[in-house]
Amino acid sequence: MRVISGKYKGLKLQGFNNKGTRPTMDRVKESLFSIIQNKLKGSIVLDLFAGSGSLGIEALSNGSAICYFVELNKKMFSILKNNLLNLKIEEEYHLLNKDYLVALKHFHKKNIKFDLIFLDPPYDKHLINKTLEKIVEYDLLLEEGLVICEYAKEVINDDKIEIVKNKKYGSKKISILRKRN
């Protein structure tokens, strides 16, 4: 696993083979970041269910101003911290070793809103809709903000969110969403 573009292009990321986790493939990440490249410069990013931090680090590598990484698993959190330190990330970032619901409530209480939210939960937990519901309830997206979801079998069914773009890569789906007006 590596950073595929931007300032940290080519640098290797440490991963962890844990049941239920899977890194975003390079070709998927490359396609995804080409779609959202106009939104990255100076953006405030949330990498929820961050794992190794691959998506948030890619965003920082491509001009995001700040990234909040949320990861509950202690081993993955340690790998995430090591990746940020080993890459000598210069951009501002914050690490939260918390459950995603606790983290979302924390952001709400602190009035922290995001331009981009990467949502890549373990596929077998079916957390996409529950998480989207909380993102909307807590009003965590800035006006032009996007949620980028990576999932397998779930059907997105939140009427307050609209799908801007859908792509399928084998059994994996990527959806880019925004708040309905």
N, C-alpha and C positions, 0 to 999 in steps of 0.2 A: 504494500500500500504506500502511495506517495502523494505529494501535492502535485496536481497536474498543470497548474497555470499560475501566473502572477509572480509576485515578489519571491515566494518560497518554492517556485516550480522545481520539481525534481527531488526535493528533499523527502527522505523516507519517514513514514509514520509507523510507529510500533502498534501492533494490533493484539488481540487476545481472542483465542478460540474458545468461546463460551457458548454453551447450548442456547439457542434462541437469538444469537447475535450473528450478523453478517455485515461485512463492510460494503459500502456502496461501490459498485464496480467503476473502474476508471472511465469506461465509455459512457456510462450512465451519468457520472459526475460531470464529464466534459459536456455532454448534451445539455444537462440541467443548467450549468453555469453559463453556457452560451445563450440560453433563453433569458436568464435574469441579469446578464452583465450590465445592463443600463441601470439597474437598481442598486448596485454594489457600492459605488463611490460614496464614501461618507456615511454609509448606512449603520443603523443599530440593529444587531442580529441576535437572535436567540437560537441556539442549537440545543433543542430539547431532546432528551434521550441521546445524549451526545456520543456515547461510546468512546472511541479513540479521539473524537474531536475532528474527524476528517472534513465534515461539511463546514463547520465554523472556521476551521483553519483555512480552508479554501477561500471562504468569504473574506477573511482578513488578508490573505495573500493577494486578493483582487481588489482591495481598496476600502473594505468596510472599516468604519472608524472604531467600532467596539463590538465585542461579542460576549454574550453570556452563555456559558456552557453549563448544562444541567445533566448530571449523571448520578444515579442512585447506587449502582453496583460499586462496591469499594475497590475491587481489583481493576475494573474499567476506569474508575475515577483516578486511580494511581497512574495508570497508563496515559490517560488524558493529560494529567499534570506533567508527566515526563515528556510527552510529545511537545507540549507548549514550551517547556524549559529547554529541551534538546534543540528545538528549531530556533530558539532565541527570538521568539515572537516579540516584536517591538510595539505592536498595536495594543490598545487597552483591551483587557479581557477580565472576566470575573468567573470564578468557578463555584458552583453550588453542588454539594454532595447531598441532594435532597430528592424526595419523591416529586414527581412532576406536578401533582396537584398542590403540594405545599409550595413549590417554586412558583407556580402560576399565581397563587394567592399572594405570595411575597411581592411579586412584580406589581400586582394590582394595588397593594397597600402602599408601595413606594412610588406609585404612579409612573412606572417605567413602561414605555410603549416601544414597539418594534416596527422597523421597516420590513424585515424579513424574519420569518420563523420557520426553521427547519424542524419538521415533525417526522421522526423516523423511529417509532416505537417497535419493540419486538413484535413480529407479525402474529405470533400465536396468542397475544394478549388482547387483540382487537380494541385498541385504545383510540383510534383516530377520531371517531365521532364524539366520544366523551371529552377528549382533549379540545377539539374544535368548539364544542359547546362552552367550555370554560374560557377559552380565548375570547369568544364573543361576549360571554357574560361579564368578564372582567375588563372588556374593552382594551385589549392589549395590542391591537394593531393601529399604527398610525394611519392617516387618511388614505394614502396610496399603498399601504402595506400589503404584503403577500405572505401566504402560508404555503410552504412547499412540503407536500406529503409524499412519503415513500411507504408503500404498503403492498399487500398481496391480494387477499380475498375480500376485504371489506368493501362496502358500498357507502360512499359519502352521502349522508342524508340530512344535512343541516340546512334549513331553509333560509338562514341568515348569512350563508356563505355561498358564493357562486364559483363554479369551476371556470377558470380562465383558459387552462390548457391541460390536456391529458396526454400522456405518452405511456406506451407499454413496452417493456423490455423482458421478453420471456414471460415468466410468471409474476414479475415485479411491475408495479404501476407507479408512475410519478404524476401527481396532480398539483397544479398551481392554482391557489384559491385566493379570493379576496372577499371582503365584506360586501354584502348587497347594499345598495343605496336606498 
